[in-house]
Amino acid sequence: MYLEASEAWCFAEELSNKIINGVWSDVVKKLKQLNPMQSIYIFDLIVKNKMLNQSNIDSLVRVISNHLNDKDE
């Protein structure tokens, strides 16, 4: 899956909304669509644009870390 900048922004917003609403199963499904570098890029967009509070960012870090570890296996 290749992400254009505008698609990445929409993806980050959608992911942020799912995190805020606590729909973690959908967050995991969305992350599985991305390769590891794309996951990091989306995370960077979310953090730099302050789309989430610190607690949600911490939770997202755990989910992305698990996602990246799953890709390594």
Predicted model as a PDB file, atoms N, CA, C, CB and O in Angstrom, pLDDT in the B-factor column:
MODEL        1                                                                  
ATOM      1  N   MET A   1       0.855  -1.181   0.000  1.00 57.00           N  
ATOM      2  CA  MET A   1       0.000   0.000   0.000  1.00 57.00           C  
ATOM      3  C   MET A   1       0.898   1.241   0.000  1.00 57.00           C  
ATOM      4  CB  MET A   1      -0.971   0.000   1.236  1.00 57.00           C  
ATOM      5  O   MET A   1       1.750   1.405   0.874  1.00 57.00           O  
ATOM      6  N   TYR A   2       0.697   2.096  -0.975  1.00 68.00           N  
ATOM      7  CA  TYR A   2       1.442   3.346  -1.071  1.00 68.00           C  
ATOM      8  C   TYR A   2       0.543   4.472  -0.563  1.00 68.00           C  
ATOM      9  CB  TYR A   2       1.918   3.619  -2.543  1.00 68.00           C  
ATOM     10  O   TYR A   2      -0.640   4.516  -0.900  1.00 68.00           O  
ATOM     11  N   LEU A   3       1.086   5.374   0.237  1.00 76.00           N  
ATOM     12  CA  LEU A   3       0.301   6.479   0.784  1.00 76.00           C  
ATOM     13  C   LEU A   3       0.767   7.814   0.225  1.00 76.00           C  
ATOM     14  CB  LEU A   3       0.389   6.492   2.308  1.00 76.00           C  
ATOM     15  O   LEU A   3       1.931   8.183   0.378  1.00 76.00           O  
ATOM     16  N   GLU A   4      -0.127   8.529  -0.413  1.00 85.00           N  
ATOM     17  CA  GLU A   4       0.122   9.914  -0.781  1.00 85.00           C  
ATOM     18  C   GLU A   4       0.002  10.737   0.498  1.00 85.00           C  
ATOM     19  CB  GLU A   4      -0.881  10.415  -1.899  1.00 85.00           C  
ATOM     20  O   GLU A   4      -0.573  10.271   1.481  1.00 85.00           O  
ATOM     21  N   ALA A   5       0.536  11.952   0.494  1.00 84.00           N  
ATOM     22  CA  ALA A   5       0.494  12.806   1.690  1.00 84.00           C  
ATOM     23  C   ALA A   5      -0.933  13.037   2.169  1.00 84.00           C  
ATOM     24  CB  ALA A   5       1.164  14.149   1.407  1.00 84.00           C  
ATOM     25  O   ALA A   5      -1.204  12.958   3.367  1.00 84.00           O  
ATOM     26  N   SER A   6      -1.845  13.320   1.246  1.00 87.00           N  
ATOM     27  CA  SER A   6      -3.240  13.582   1.645  1.00 87.00           C  
ATOM     28  C   SER A   6      -3.894  12.320   2.200  1.00 87.00           C  
ATOM     29  CB  SER A   6      -4.056  14.114   0.448  1.00 87.00           C  
ATOM     30  O   SER A   6      -4.691  12.390   3.135  1.00 87.00           O  
ATOM     31  N   GLU A   7      -3.559  11.177   1.626  1.00 91.00           N  
ATOM     32  CA  GLU A   7      -4.093   9.911   2.136  1.00 91.00           C  
ATOM     33  C   GLU A   7      -3.546   9.618   3.526  1.00 91.00           C  
ATOM     34  CB  GLU A   7      -3.753   8.755   1.179  1.00 91.00           C  
ATOM     35  O   GLU A   7      -4.267   9.131   4.398  1.00 91.00           O  
ATOM     36  N   ALA A   8      -2.273   9.916   3.724  1.00 91.00           N  
ATOM     37  CA  ALA A   8      -1.658   9.695   5.032  1.00 91.00           C  
ATOM     38  C   ALA A   8      -2.331  10.564   6.086  1.00 91.00           C  
ATOM     39  CB  ALA A   8      -0.145   9.989   4.980  1.00 91.00           C  
ATOM     40  O   ALA A   8      -2.594  10.108   7.199  1.00 91.00           O  
ATOM     41  N   TRP A   9      -2.609  11.816   5.734  1.00 92.00           N  
ATOM     42  CA  TRP A   9      -3.278  12.727   6.668  1.00 92.00           C  
ATOM     43  C   TRP A   9      -4.656  12.182   7.040  1.00 92.00           C  
ATOM     44  CB  TRP A   9      -3.407  14.144   6.053  1.00 92.00           C  
ATOM     45  O   TRP A   9      -5.009  12.140   8.218  1.00 92.00           O  
ATOM     46  N   CYS A  10      -5.429  11.767   6.045  1.00 93.00           N  
ATOM     47  CA  CYS A  10      -6.766  11.203   6.307  1.00 93.00           C  
ATOM     48  C   CYS A  10      -6.662   9.937   7.148  1.00 93.00           C  
ATOM     49  CB  CYS A  10      -7.499  10.895   4.981  1.00 93.00           C  
ATOM     50  O   CYS A  10      -7.458   9.723   8.063  1.00 93.00           O  
ATOM     51  N   PHE A  11      -5.681   9.103   6.834  1.00 92.00           N  
ATOM     52  CA  PHE A  11      -5.457   7.873   7.583  1.00 92.00           C  
ATOM     53  C   PHE A  11      -5.153   8.205   9.039  1.00 92.00           C  
ATOM     54  CB  PHE A  11      -4.305   7.052   6.960  1.00 92.00           C  
ATOM     55  O   PHE A  11      -5.696   7.579   9.949  1.00 92.00           O  
ATOM     56  N   ALA A  12      -4.283   9.193   9.259  1.00 93.00           N  
ATOM     57  CA  ALA A  12      -3.915   9.595  10.623  1.00 93.00           C  
ATOM     58  C   ALA A  12      -5.121  10.135  11.381  1.00 93.00           C  
ATOM     59  CB  ALA A  12      -2.801  10.652  10.589  1.00 93.00           C  
ATOM     60  O   ALA A  12      -5.309   9.819  12.556  1.00 93.00           O  
ATOM     61  N   GLU A  13      -5.933  10.944  10.720  1.00 94.00           N  
ATOM     62  CA  GLU A  13      -7.136  11.484  11.377  1.00 94.00           C  
ATOM     63  C   GLU A  13      -8.113  10.376  11.729  1.00 94.00           C  
ATOM     64  CB  GLU A  13      -7.826  12.518  10.476  1.00 94.00           C  
ATOM     65  O   GLU A  13      -8.665  10.351  12.829  1.00 94.00           O  
ATOM     66  N   GLU A  14      -8.326   9.461  10.794  1.00 94.00           N  
ATOM     67  CA  GLU A  14      -9.254   8.350  11.042  1.00 94.00           C  
ATOM     68  C   GLU A  14      -8.744   7.480  12.192  1.00 94.00           C  
ATOM     69  CB  GLU A  14      -9.439   7.495   9.760  1.00 94.00           C  
ATOM     70  O   GLU A  14      -9.510   7.088  13.073  1.00 94.00           O  
ATOM     71  N   LEU A  15      -7.456   7.185  12.173  1.00 92.00           N  
ATOM     72  CA  LEU A  15      -6.861   6.386  13.232  1.00 92.00           C  
ATOM     73  C   LEU A  15      -6.989   7.087  14.580  1.00 92.00           C  
ATOM     74  CB  LEU A  15      -5.394   6.098  12.922  1.00 92.00           C  
ATOM     75  O   LEU A  15      -7.327   6.456  15.581  1.00 92.00           O  
ATOM     76  N   SER A  16      -6.720   8.383  14.608  1.00 94.00           N  
ATOM     77  CA  SER A  16      -6.842   9.167  15.848  1.00 94.00           C  
ATOM     78  C   SER A  16      -8.260   9.113  16.395  1.00 94.00           C  
ATOM     79  CB  SER A  16      -6.433  10.626  15.605  1.00 94.00           C  
ATOM     80  O   SER A  16      -8.459   8.930  17.596  1.00 94.00           O  
ATOM     81  N   ASN A  17      -9.241   9.270  15.521  1.00 94.00           N  
ATOM     82  CA  ASN A  17     -10.639   9.222  15.957  1.00 94.00           C  
ATOM     83  C   ASN A  17     -10.993   7.864  16.546  1.00 94.00           C  
ATOM     84  CB  ASN A  17     -11.571   9.540  14.791  1.00 94.00           C  
ATOM     85  O   ASN A  17     -11.701   7.782  17.549  1.00 94.00           O  
ATOM     86  N   LYS A  18     -10.500   6.798  15.923  1.00 93.00           N  
ATOM     87  CA  LYS A  18     -10.773   5.457  16.448  1.00 93.00           C  
ATOM     88  C   LYS A  18     -10.114   5.266  17.815  1.00 93.00           C  
ATOM     89  CB  LYS A  18     -10.274   4.378  15.462  1.00 93.00           C  
ATOM     90  O   LYS A  18     -10.686   4.630  18.700  1.00 93.00           O  
ATOM     91  N   ILE A  19      -8.911   5.820  17.983  1.00 92.00           N  
ATOM     92  CA  ILE A  19      -8.215   5.716  19.264  1.00 92.00           C  
ATOM     93  C   ILE A  19      -8.976   6.496  20.332  1.00 92.00           C  
ATOM     94  CB  ILE A  19      -6.763   6.237  19.144  1.00 92.00           C  
ATOM     95  O   ILE A  19      -9.201   5.989  21.431  1.00 92.00           O  
ATOM     96  N   ILE A  20      -9.368   7.715  20.013  1.00 92.00           N  
ATOM     97  CA  ILE A  20     -10.111   8.550  20.968  1.00 92.00           C  
ATOM     98  C   ILE A  20     -11.400   7.866  21.395  1.00 92.00           C  
ATOM     99  CB  ILE A  20     -10.424   9.926  20.357  1.00 92.00           C  
ATOM    100  O   ILE A  20     -11.800   7.950  22.556  1.00 92.00           O  
ATOM    101  N   ASN A  21     -12.052   7.186  20.448  1.00 93.00           N  
ATOM    102  CA  ASN A  21     -13.304   6.499  20.745  1.00 93.00           C  
ATOM    103  C   ASN A  21     -13.101   5.100  21.308  1.00 93.00           C  
ATOM    104  CB  ASN A  21     -14.142   6.419  19.506  1.00 93.00           C  
ATOM    105  O   ASN A  21     -14.069   4.399  21.602  1.00 93.00           O  
ATOM    106  N   GLY A  22     -11.835   4.689  21.459  1.00 90.00           N  
ATOM    107  CA  GLY A  22     -11.543   3.398  22.086  1.00 90.00           C  
ATOM    108  C   GLY A  22     -11.817   2.187  21.227  1.00 90.00           C  
ATOM    109  O   GLY A  22     -12.028   1.095  21.754  1.00 90.00           O  
ATOM    110  N   VAL A  23     -11.819   2.354  19.908  1.00 91.00           N  
ATOM    111  CA  VAL A  23     -12.101   1.237  19.000  1.00 91.00           C  
ATOM    112  C   VAL A  23     -10.768   0.612  18.566  1.00 91.00           C  
ATOM    113  CB  VAL A  23     -12.934   1.716  17.749  1.00 91.00           C  
ATOM    114  O   VAL A  23     -10.371   0.710  17.405  1.00 91.00           O  
ATOM    115  N   TRP A  24     -10.091  -0.028  19.519  1.00 87.00           N  
ATOM    116  CA  TRP A  24      -8.746  -0.538  19.280  1.00 87.00           C  
ATOM    117  C   TRP A  24      -8.702  -1.666  18.269  1.00 87.00           C  
ATOM    118  CB  TRP A  24      -8.150  -1.005  20.562  1.00 87.00           C  
ATOM    119  O   TRP A  24      -7.693  -1.831  17.583  1.00 87.00           O  
ATOM    120  N   SER A  25      -9.764  -2.446  18.156  1.00 89.00           N  
ATOM    121  CA  SER A  25      -9.754  -3.524  17.150  1.00 89.00           C  
ATOM    122  C   SER A  25      -9.663  -2.931  15.747  1.00 89.00           C  
ATOM    123  CB  SER A  25     -11.027  -4.412  17.277  1.00 89.00           C  
ATOM    124  O   SER A  25      -8.987  -3.488  14.881  1.00 89.00           O  
ATOM    125  N   ASP A  26     -10.339  -1.803  15.516  1.00 91.00           N  
ATOM    126  CA  ASP A  26     -10.258  -1.135  14.217  1.00 91.00           C  
ATOM    127  C   ASP A  26      -8.883  -0.502  14.008  1.00 91.00           C  
ATOM    128  CB  ASP A  26     -11.353  -0.067  14.097  1.00 91.00           C  
ATOM    129  O   ASP A  26      -8.379  -0.454  12.886  1.00 91.00           O  
ATOM    130  N   VAL A  27      -8.283  -0.017  15.093  1.00 88.00           N  
ATOM    131  CA  VAL A  27      -6.932   0.565  15.010  1.00 88.00           C  
ATOM    132  C   VAL A  27      -5.954  -0.512  14.540  1.00 88.00           C  
ATOM    133  CB  VAL A  27      -6.482   1.155  16.397  1.00 88.00           C  
ATOM    134  O   VAL A  27      -5.132  -0.268  13.656  1.00 88.00           O  
ATOM    135  N   VAL A  28      -6.044  -1.689  15.129  1.00 86.00           N  
ATOM    136  CA  VAL A  28      -5.160  -2.792  14.758  1.00 86.00           C  
ATOM    137  C   VAL A  28      -5.386  -3.182  13.296  1.00 86.00           C  
ATOM    138  CB  VAL A  28      -5.390  -4.010  15.683  1.00 86.00           C  
ATOM    139  O   VAL A  28      -4.424  -3.408  12.562  1.00 86.00           O  
ATOM    140  N   LYS A  29      -6.643  -3.261  12.871  1.00 89.00           N  
ATOM    141  CA  LYS A  29      -6.951  -3.591  11.471  1.00 89.00           C  
ATOM    142  C   LYS A  29      -6.338  -2.557  10.527  1.00 89.00           C  
ATOM    143  CB  LYS A  29      -8.482  -3.667  11.255  1.00 89.00           C  
ATOM    144  O   LYS A  29      -5.768  -2.915   9.496  1.00 89.00           O  
ATOM    145  N   LYS A  30      -6.456  -1.276  10.880  1.00 87.00           N  
ATOM    146  CA  LYS A  30      -5.898  -0.214  10.038  1.00 87.00           C  
ATOM    147  C   LYS A  30      -4.373  -0.334   9.975  1.00 87.00           C  
ATOM    148  CB  LYS A  30      -6.308   1.183  10.577  1.00 87.00           C  
ATOM    149  O   LYS A  30      -3.780  -0.195   8.905  1.00 87.00           O  
ATOM    150  N   LEU A  31      -3.746  -0.592  11.115  1.00 84.00           N  
ATOM    151  CA  LEU A  31      -2.290  -0.704  11.140  1.00 84.00           C  
ATOM    152  C   LEU A  31      -1.795  -1.882  10.308  1.00 84.00           C  
ATOM    153  CB  LEU A  31      -1.802  -0.844  12.570  1.00 84.00           C  
ATOM    154  O   LEU A  31      -0.717  -1.816   9.718  1.00 84.00           O  
ATOM    155  N   LYS A  32      -2.569  -2.946  10.258  1.00 85.00           N  
ATOM    156  CA  LYS A  32      -2.161  -4.118   9.488  1.00 85.00           C  
ATOM    157  C   LYS A  32      -2.132  -3.831   7.988  1.00 85.00           C  
ATOM    158  CB  LYS A  32      -3.098  -5.281   9.773  1.00 85.00           C  
ATOM    159  O   LYS A  32      -1.549  -4.597   7.221  1.00 85.00           O  
ATOM    160  N   GLN A  33      -2.753  -2.740   7.571  1.00 87.00           N  
ATOM    161  CA  GLN A  33      -2.719  -2.343   6.163  1.00 87.00           C  
ATOM    162  C   GLN A  33      -1.399  -1.673   5.797  1.00 87.00           C  
ATOM    163  CB  GLN A  33      -3.879  -1.403   5.855  1.00 87.00           C  
ATOM    164  O   GLN A  33      -1.088  -1.505   4.617  1.00 87.00           O  
ATOM    165  N   LEU A  34      -0.631  -1.294   6.803  1.00 87.00           N  
ATOM    166  CA  LEU A  34       0.591  -0.527   6.587  1.00 87.00           C  
ATOM    167  C   LEU A  34       1.837  -1.381   6.754  1.00 87.00           C  
ATOM    168  CB  LEU A  34       0.645   0.646   7.538  1.00 87.00           C  
ATOM    169  O   LEU A  34       1.837  -2.375   7.481  1.00 87.00           O  
ATOM    170  N   ASN A  35       2.894  -0.977   6.071  1.00 85.00           N  
ATOM    171  CA  ASN A  35       4.182  -1.597   6.351  1.00 85.00           C  
ATOM    172  C   ASN A  35       4.794  -0.845   7.537  1.00 85.00           C  
ATOM    173  CB  ASN A  35       5.135  -1.565   5.084  1.00 85.00           C  
ATOM    174  O   ASN A  35       4.278   0.207   7.915  1.00 85.00           O  
ATOM    175  N   PRO A  36       5.868  -1.349   8.130  1.00 82.00           N  
ATOM    176  CA  PRO A  36       6.433  -0.698   9.322  1.00 82.00           C  
ATOM    177  C   PRO A  36       6.791   0.778   9.134  1.00 82.00           C  
ATOM    178  CB  PRO A  36       7.657  -1.436   9.750  1.00 82.00           C  
ATOM    179  O   PRO A  36       6.532   1.586  10.026  1.00 82.00           O  
ATOM    180  N   MET A  37       7.369   1.138   8.015  1.00 86.00           N  
ATOM    181  CA  MET A  37       7.739   2.544   7.789  1.00 86.00           C  
ATOM    182  C   MET A  37       6.502   3.434   7.709  1.00 86.00           C  
ATOM    183  CB  MET A  37       8.566   2.682   6.498  1.00 86.00           C  
ATOM    184  O   MET A  37       6.511   4.557   8.212  1.00 86.00           O  
ATOM    185  N   GLN A  38       5.459   2.944   7.092  1.00 89.00           N  
ATOM    186  CA  GLN A  38       4.215   3.714   7.017  1.00 89.00           C  
ATOM    187  C   GLN A  38       3.616   3.896   8.405  1.00 89.00           C  
ATOM    188  CB  GLN A  38       3.202   3.022   6.086  1.00 89.00           C  
ATOM    189  O   GLN A  38       3.084   4.961   8.717  1.00 89.00           O  
ATOM    190  N   SER A  39       3.698   2.860   9.243  1.00 85.00           N  
ATOM    191  CA  SER A  39       3.194   2.964  10.613  1.00 85.00           C  
ATOM    192  C   SER A  39       3.906   4.075  11.371  1.00 85.00           C  
ATOM    193  CB  SER A  39       3.363   1.631  11.352  1.00 85.00           C  
ATOM    194  O   SER A  39       3.284   4.863  12.083  1.00 85.00           O  
ATOM    195  N   ILE A  40       5.221   4.121  11.203  1.00 86.00           N  
ATOM    196  CA  ILE A  40       6.011   5.150  11.881  1.00 86.00           C  
ATOM    197  C   ILE A  40       5.661   6.531  11.344  1.00 86.00           C  
ATOM    198  CB  ILE A  40       7.517   4.878  11.710  1.00 86.00           C  
ATOM    199  O   ILE A  40       5.562   7.485  12.116  1.00 86.00           O  
ATOM    200  N   TYR A  41       5.473   6.653  10.042  1.00 90.00           N  
ATOM    201  CA  TYR A  41       5.112   7.930   9.425  1.00 90.00           C  
ATOM    202  C   TYR A  41       3.761   8.424   9.945  1.00 90.00           C  
ATOM    203  CB  TYR A  41       5.073   7.794   7.893  1.00 90.00           C  
ATOM    204  O   TYR A  41       3.614   9.601  10.274  1.00 90.00           O  
ATOM    205  N   ILE A  42       2.787   7.537  10.018  1.00 91.00           N  
ATOM    206  CA  ILE A  42       1.451   7.907  10.528  1.00 91.00           C  
ATOM    207  C   ILE A  42       1.564   8.332  11.986  1.00 91.00           C  
ATOM    208  CB  ILE A  42       0.442   6.719  10.386  1.00 91.00           C  
ATOM    209  O   ILE A  42       0.964   9.328  12.390  1.00 91.00           O  
ATOM    210  N   PHE A  43       2.329   7.586  12.778  1.00 89.00           N  
ATOM    211  CA  PHE A  43       2.534   7.947  14.181  1.00 89.00           C  
ATOM    212  C   PHE A  43       3.148   9.342  14.271  1.00 89.00           C  
ATOM    213  CB  PHE A  43       3.439   6.906  14.891  1.00 89.00           C  
ATOM    214  O   PHE A  43       2.720  10.161  15.084  1.00 89.00           O  
ATOM    215  N   ASP A  44       4.141   9.608  13.445  1.00 92.00           N  
ATOM    216  CA  ASP A  44       4.801  10.911  13.425  1.00 92.00           C  
ATOM    217  C   ASP A  44       3.800  12.026  13.103  1.00 92.00           C  
ATOM    218  CB  ASP A  44       5.948  10.912  12.400  1.00 92.00           C  
ATOM    219  O   ASP A  44       3.820  13.081  13.737  1.00 92.00           O  
ATOM    220  N   LEU A  45       2.941  11.797  12.134  1.00 92.00           N  
ATOM    221  CA  LEU A  45       1.906  12.785  11.796  1.00 92.00           C  
ATOM    222  C   LEU A  45       0.990  13.055  12.988  1.00 92.00           C  
ATOM    223  CB  LEU A  45       1.073  12.300  10.596  1.00 92.00           C  
ATOM    224  O   LEU A  45       0.681  14.204  13.303  1.00 92.00           O  
ATOM    225  N   ILE A  46       0.568  11.987  13.637  1.00 91.00           N  
ATOM    226  CA  ILE A  46      -0.351  12.109  14.776  1.00 91.00           C  
ATOM    227  C   ILE A  46       0.296  12.903  15.906  1.00 91.00           C  
ATOM    228  CB  ILE A  46      -0.777  10.715  15.284  1.00 91.00           C  
ATOM    229  O   ILE A  46      -0.333  13.792  16.480  1.00 91.00           O  
ATOM    230  N   VAL A  47       1.545  12.587  16.227  1.00 92.00           N  
ATOM    231  CA  VAL A  47       2.235  13.250  17.338  1.00 92.00           C  
ATOM    232  C   VAL A  47       2.531  14.715  17.009  1.00 92.00           C  
ATOM    233  CB  VAL A  47       3.542  12.511  17.672  1.00 92.00           C  
ATOM    234  O   VAL A  47       2.235  15.607  17.804  1.00 92.00           O  
ATOM    235  N   LYS A  48       3.109  14.953  15.847  1.00 93.00           N  
ATOM    236  CA  LYS A  48       3.494  16.325  15.478  1.00 93.00           C  
ATOM    237  C   LYS A  48       2.301  17.261  15.384  1.00 93.00           C  
ATOM    238  CB  LYS A  48       4.233  16.321  14.156  1.00 93.00           C  
ATOM    239  O   LYS A  48       2.424  18.460  15.635  1.00 93.00           O  
ATOM    240  N   ASN A  49       1.152  16.717  15.024  1.00 93.00           N  
ATOM    241  CA  ASN A  49      -0.042  17.547  14.860  1.00 93.00           C  
ATOM    242  C   ASN A  49      -0.965  17.497  16.069  1.00 93.00           C  
ATOM    243  CB  ASN A  49      -0.802  17.115  13.631  1.00 93.00           C  
ATOM    244  O   ASN A  49      -2.096  17.982  16.028  1.00 93.00           O  
ATOM    245  N   LYS A  50      -0.458  16.895  17.155  1.00 93.00           N  
ATOM    246  CA  LYS A  50      -1.171  16.858  18.440  1.00 93.00           C  
ATOM    247  C   LYS A  50      -2.618  16.373  18.300  1.00 93.00           C  
ATOM    248  CB  LYS A  50      -1.159  18.243  19.076  1.00 93.00           C  
ATOM    249  O   LYS A  50      -3.550  16.974  18.835  1.00 93.00           O  
ATOM    250  N   MET A  51      -2.776  15.273  17.567  1.00 92.00           N  
ATOM    251  CA  MET A  51      -4.105  14.699  17.351  1.00 92.00           C  
ATOM    252  C   MET A  51      -4.589  13.917  18.564  1.00 92.00           C  
ATOM    253  CB  MET A  51      -4.094  13.797  16.129  1.00 92.00           C  
ATOM    254  O   MET A  51      -5.783  13.647  18.687  1.00 92.00           O  
ATOM    255  N   LEU A  52      -3.666  13.546  19.471  1.00 93.00           N  
ATOM    256  CA  LEU A  52      -4.019  12.725  20.633  1.00 93.00           C  
ATOM    257  C   LEU A  52      -3.377  13.283  21.886  1.00 93.00           C  
ATOM    258  CB  LEU A  52      -3.588  11.266  20.423  1.00 93.00           C  
ATOM    259  O   LEU A  52      -2.378  13.999  21.822  1.00 93.00           O  
ATOM    260  N   ASN A  53      -3.971  12.942  23.044  1.00 94.00           N  
ATOM    261  CA  ASN A  53      -3.334  13.305  24.311  1.00 94.00           C  
ATOM    262  C   ASN A  53      -2.248  12.271  24.634  1.00 94.00           C  
ATOM    263  CB  ASN A  53      -4.391  13.388  25.469  1.00 94.00           C  
ATOM    264  O   ASN A  53      -2.125  11.255  23.950  1.00 94.00           O  
ATOM    265  N   GLN A  54      -1.478  12.538  25.666  1.00 93.00           N  
ATOM    266  CA  GLN A  54      -0.336  11.682  25.991  1.00 93.00           C  
ATOM    267  C   GLN A  54      -0.737  10.251  26.313  1.00 93.00           C  
ATOM    268  CB  GLN A  54       0.419  12.259  27.155  1.00 93.00           C  
ATOM    269  O   GLN A  54      -0.044   9.314  25.916  1.00 93.00           O  
ATOM    270  N   SER A  55      -1.825  10.069  27.013  1.00 92.00           N  
ATOM    271  CA  SER A  55      -2.282   8.725  27.362  1.00 92.00           C  
ATOM    272  C   SER A  55      -2.594   7.915  26.103  1.00 92.00           C  
ATOM    273  CB  SER A  55      -3.523   8.799  28.271  1.00 92.00           C  
ATOM    274  O   SER A  55      -2.216   6.749  25.998  1.00 92.00           O  
ATOM    275  N   ASN A  56      -3.283   8.540  25.155  1.00 92.00           N  
ATOM    276  CA  ASN A  56      -3.610   7.860  23.902  1.00 92.00           C  
ATOM    277  C   ASN A  56      -2.355   7.588  23.074  1.00 92.00           C  
ATOM    278  CB  ASN A  56      -4.604   8.695  23.089  1.00 92.00           C  
ATOM    279  O   ASN A  56      -2.255   6.553  22.416  1.00 92.00           O  
ATOM    280  N   ILE A  57      -1.401   8.513  23.108  1.00 91.00           N  
ATOM    281  CA  ILE A  57      -0.140   8.303  22.390  1.00 91.00           C  
ATOM    282  C   ILE A  57       0.599   7.111  22.981  1.00 91.00           C  
ATOM    283  CB  ILE A  57       0.749   9.571  22.448  1.00 91.00           C  
ATOM    284  O   ILE A  57       1.132   6.283  22.243  1.00 91.00           O  
ATOM    285  N   ASP A  58       0.634   7.018  24.303  1.00 92.00           N  
ATOM    286  CA  ASP A  58       1.293   5.882  24.958  1.00 92.00           C  
ATOM    287  C   ASP A  58       0.651   4.563  24.531  1.00 92.00           C  
ATOM    288  CB  ASP A  58       1.227   6.031  26.491  1.00 92.00           C  
ATOM    289  O   ASP A  58       1.348   3.584  24.264  1.00 92.00           O  
ATOM    290  N   SER A  59      -0.666   4.545  24.470  1.00 89.00           N  
ATOM    291  CA  SER A  59      -1.376   3.337  24.042  1.00 89.00           C  
ATOM    292  C   SER A  59      -1.067   3.011  22.584  1.00 89.00           C  
ATOM    293  CB  SER A  59      -2.892   3.508  24.236  1.00 89.00           C  
ATOM    294  O   SER A  59      -0.875   1.848  22.229  1.00 89.00           O  
ATOM    295  N   LEU A  60      -1.021   4.039  21.743  1.00 86.00           N  
ATOM    296  CA  LEU A  60      -0.714   3.827  20.334  1.00 86.00           C  
ATOM    297  C   LEU A  60       0.709   3.298  20.162  1.00 86.00           C  
ATOM    298  CB  LEU A  60      -0.897   5.129  19.546  1.00 86.00           C  
ATOM    299  O   LEU A  60       0.954   2.448  19.306  1.00 86.00           O  
ATOM    300  N   VAL A  61       1.635   3.789  20.957  1.00 89.00           N  
ATOM    301  CA  VAL A  61       3.021   3.295  20.899  1.00 89.00           C  
ATOM    302  C   VAL A  61       3.040   1.787  21.175  1.00 89.00           C  
ATOM    303  CB  VAL A  61       3.927   4.053  21.930  1.00 89.00           C  
ATOM    304  O   VAL A  61       3.727   1.036  20.483  1.00 89.00           O  
ATOM    305  N   ARG A  62       2.294   1.355  22.171  1.00 88.00           N  
ATOM    306  CA  ARG A  62       2.247  -0.083  22.490  1.00 88.00           C  
ATOM    307  C   ARG A  62       1.668  -0.882  21.324  1.00 88.00           C  
ATOM    308  CB  ARG A  62       1.409  -0.329  23.765  1.00 88.00           C  
ATOM    309  O   ARG A  62       2.184  -1.944  20.974  1.00 88.00           O  
ATOM    310  N   VAL A  63       0.600  -0.370  20.729  1.00 84.00           N  
ATOM    311  CA  VAL A  63      -0.044  -1.086  19.618  1.00 84.00           C  
ATOM    312  C   VAL A  63       0.885  -1.142  18.408  1.00 84.00           C  
ATOM    313  CB  VAL A  63      -1.381  -0.408  19.233  1.00 84.00           C  
ATOM    314  O   VAL A  63       1.015  -2.191  17.778  1.00 84.00           O  
ATOM    315  N   ILE A  64       1.528  -0.031  18.080  1.00 80.00           N  
ATOM    316  CA  ILE A  64       2.452  -0.015  16.938  1.00 80.00           C  
ATOM    317  C   ILE A  64       3.645  -0.921  17.217  1.00 80.00           C  
ATOM    318  CB  ILE A  64       2.932   1.430  16.637  1.00 80.00           C  
ATOM    319  O   ILE A  64       4.103  -1.638  16.327  1.00 80.00           O  
ATOM    320  N   SER A  65       4.146  -0.892  18.437  1.00 83.00           N  
ATOM    321  CA  SER A  65       5.265  -1.759  18.794  1.00 83.00           C  
ATOM    322  C   SER A  65       4.895  -3.226  18.602  1.00 83.00           C  
ATOM    323  CB  SER A  65       5.699  -1.506  20.245  1.00 83.00           C  
ATOM    324  O   SER A  65       5.679  -4.001  18.053  1.00 83.00           O  
ATOM    325  N   ASN A  66       3.722  -3.600  19.045  1.00 82.00           N  
ATOM    326  CA  ASN A  66       3.250  -4.978  18.847  1.00 82.00           C  
ATOM    327  C   ASN A  66       3.120  -5.286  17.360  1.00 82.00           C  
ATOM    328  CB  ASN A  66       1.893  -5.200  19.558  1.00 82.00           C  
ATOM    329  O   ASN A  66       3.486  -6.371  16.909  1.00 82.00           O  
ATOM    330  N   HIS A  67       2.597  -4.323  16.603  1.00 73.00           N  
ATOM    331  CA  HIS A  67       2.428  -4.488  15.159  1.00 73.00           C  
ATOM    332  C   HIS A  67       3.790  -4.701  14.483  1.00 73.00           C  
ATOM    333  CB  HIS A  67       1.710  -3.254  14.552  1.00 73.00           C  
ATOM    334  O   HIS A  67       3.935  -5.582  13.635  1.00 73.00           O  
ATOM    335  N   LEU A  68       4.777  -3.898  14.860  1.00 72.00           N  
ATOM    336  CA  LEU A  68       6.110  -4.016  14.271  1.00 72.00           C  
ATOM    337  C   LEU A  68       6.758  -5.337  14.678  1.00 72.00           C  
ATOM    338  CB  LEU A  68       6.999  -2.830  14.699  1.00 72.00           C  
ATOM    339  O   LEU A  68       7.430  -5.972  13.865  1.00 72.00           O  
ATOM    340  N   ASN A  69       6.563  -5.750  15.918  1.00 78.00           N  
ATOM    341  CA  ASN A  69       7.114  -7.038  16.362  1.00 78.00           C  
ATOM    342  C   ASN A  69       6.470  -8.199  15.626  1.00 78.00           C  
ATOM    343  CB  ASN A  69       6.922  -7.212  17.867  1.00 78.00           C  
ATOM    344  O   ASN A  69       7.144  -9.180  15.311  1.00 78.00           O  
ATOM    345  N   ASP A  70       5.174  -8.103  15.346  1.00 73.00           N  
ATOM    346  CA  ASP A  70       4.483  -9.144  14.587  1.00 73.00           C  
ATOM    347  C   ASP A  70       5.045  -9.246  13.172  1.00 73.00           C  
ATOM    348  CB  ASP A  70       2.973  -8.862  14.539  1.00 73.00           C  
ATOM    349  O   ASP A  70       5.165 -10.346  12.630  1.00 73.00           O  
ATOM    350  N   LYS A  71       5.390  -8.109  12.570  1.00 58.00           N  
ATOM    351  CA  LYS A  71       5.943  -8.093  11.202  1.00 58.00           C  
ATOM    352  C   LYS A  71       7.312  -8.753  11.159  1.00 58.00           C  
ATOM    353  CB  LYS A  71       6.044  -6.650  10.674  1.00 58.00           C  
ATOM    354  O   LYS A  71       7.693  -9.337  10.145  1.00 58.00           O  
ATOM    355  N   ASP A  72       8.055  -8.661  12.264  1.00 54.00           N  
ATOM    356  CA  ASP A  72       9.405  -9.220  12.312  1.00 54.00           C  
ATOM    357  C   ASP A  72       9.407 -10.743  12.375  1.00 54.00           C  
ATOM    358  CB  ASP A  72      10.149  -8.664  13.503  1.00 54.00           C  
ATOM    359  O   ASP A  72      10.375 -11.388  11.971  1.00 54.00           O  
ATOM    360  N   GLU A  73       8.327 -11.307  12.881  1.00 49.00           N  
ATOM    361  CA  GLU A  73       8.288 -12.764  13.087  1.00 49.00           C  
ATOM    362  C   GLU A  73       7.961 -13.520  11.831  1.00 49.00           C  
ATOM    363  CB  GLU A  73       7.288 -13.115  14.143  1.00 49.00           C  
ATOM    364  O   GLU A  73       7.894 -14.749  11.851  1.00 49.00           O  
TER     365      GLU A  73                                                      
ENDMDL                                                                          
END                                                                             
